[in-house]
Amino acid sequence: MSQWHEEYLKRYKRAKQDGKPFFPYTVFKDTVFATLLLLALVGLALWRGAPLEELADPTDTSYNPRPEWYFLFLFQALKLFPGSLEAVAAVLIPGLIVGALFLLPFLDRGPRRHPFDRPLWLGLGVLAAGVWGWLTWAGITSPLTNPTVERNPLVSEGLRLYRILNCSYCHKIGGKGGAVGPELDKTAANKEAAWLERHFRDPQSVSPGSPMPKLNLLDDEIKGLVAYMQSLGGGGPYSDQAPRLFADHCSACHRIGKDGGDTAPDLSTIGSARDKAYLRRYIQSPSKLNPDSSMPSYKDQLSDVEIEDLARYLASQRE
C-alpha cells in the first residue's frame, strides 16, 4: 500500500473517532436545508409564478422559439452546425462530454485534491464552463428571427373560437385539418370582411349547398372569426414599422395604392403573384432572381428582422 494511502486511512480513522454520527446530526442539517429550499421554491412560485405561453399555433409565423435559459447553450450551438451537421451539436458533442464526465473518476486518480495540483483537469473544467457561459450569453443576446408583432385581441378570440368549435374537423389551415370544407388560409383569407360576416351568420345564404351548419354566433364572435380568417392571408402579421420601411426604402420607385413612385412596378397586388419567401429573397439580393434588375440589394442595409417584416407587408398586398 502506498504511503499517501496509509496517511489517508489514518486521517479518516481519526476524523471518524472525533466526529459525530450521521444520524441524527447530519440528517437534521440536511432536513433543515431541504425544508428551507422547498419553502424558497414555494415562495418564488407564489410570488413570480411560472406563466405558460399560449397554445401552439401552426399558422403563427411571428413566433420566436426560445428554450429555457439552461438549454440556451445548445440552442446557440445548433447555429454553428447548420443543416445536416445539427446532429454533431445535438448528439455527438453532448455525448462526448457526458462520456468524459463518466470517465473522469477513472482518468483523474491522483492523490492530490487541491485545484492547483491538478492544472490539466482544472483548465478543462474552466474551459468547459467558459464555453457554456459564452454560448448561453450569445443565445440570450441573439437577435429575433421574426419581427415582434402584438397580436390583435380579435384575432386571438377568433383562434380560440376556431378551436372550441372544432372547425379543423372540416377545414385545413397550413395543410392540417379536414377535407370537407375549403382550406381557409387559401380561400377565406382572401375574402372581404363583409362576405365573411354574412357567411358566418348564414353559410347557405352566400354559399348555397354548403355543408356548413348555421352556428348562431354572437356579433362579437363573428368579428373575432372574421379577424382570424383575414390574418391567415399573406406571409403572416407584420409590425407597425413595416409600412414605414416601405416608405423609407421602396416608395421612391414603387407604389402601393396611391402612394409611391412610378419608375418601378406597382406593388399594390404583389402578394397575389409572389409569396413571402420569394419577396424576402428578392429584397435581400434582387440580381440573384432577376439579373436585369436595377434594384439595389438590401442585405447589408436592413437587418434580417426588417427584411422579414417588409416581405410580410408586401405579401399582404393582394387584390
GIBELKA-V577261 format. One line per field, one symbol per residue. ss: DSSP state (@ for helix, = for strand, . for the rest). phi: phi as a letter, one per 20 degrees, with the letter a starting at -180 (. if undefined). psi: psi as a letter, one per 40 degrees, with the letter a starting at -180 (. if undefined). A space follows every 10 residues. Layout:
BEGIN
ss = ???
phi = ???
psi = ???
END
This chain:
BEGIN
ss = ..@@@@@@@@ @@@@@@@@.. .@@@@@@@@@ @@@@@@@@@@ @@@@@@@... .......... ........@@ @@@@@@@@@@ ..@@@@@@@@ @@@@@@@@@@ @@@@@@@... ....@@@.@@ @@@@@@@@@@ @@@@@@@@@@ @......... ..@@@@@@@@ @@@@..@@@. .==..==... .......@@@ ..@@@@@@@@ @.@@@@.... ........@@ @@@@@@@@@@ @......... .@@@@@@@@. ....==..== .....=...@ @@@..@@@@@ @@@@.@@@@. .......... ...@@@@@@@ @@@@@....
phi = .fffffffff fffffffeed ffddffffff ffffffffff ffffffeemc fdffggcfee edfdfbffgf dfffgffffe cfmfegfffe cffgffffff ffegfeeddf fedfgfecff ffffffffff ffffffffff efffecffcf ffgfffffff fgffelfffd ddcmndpedf dffffdcffe efffffffff fbgffdcgnf ffffelefgf ffffffffgf fffmdofdef efgfffffdc ffddccmedp ececgfdfcf ffdcefffff ffffbgffeb gefefffdfe edffffffff fffffeecf
psi = hidddddddd dddddddeai idhedddddd dddddddddd ddddddddig iiiiihheeh eehhhhiide edddddddde gibeeddddd dddddddddd ddeddddgei dhehdeegdd dddddddddd dddddddddd eiiieiihhh hhdddddddd ddddefdedd iihfehaied iihdeecdde iidddddddd dgdddegheh ehihefiidd dddddddddd eeiaeiiiie eddddddded eddiihbeha ieeiihedfd eediiddddd ddddgddddg dehehihede diiddddddd dddddehi.
END
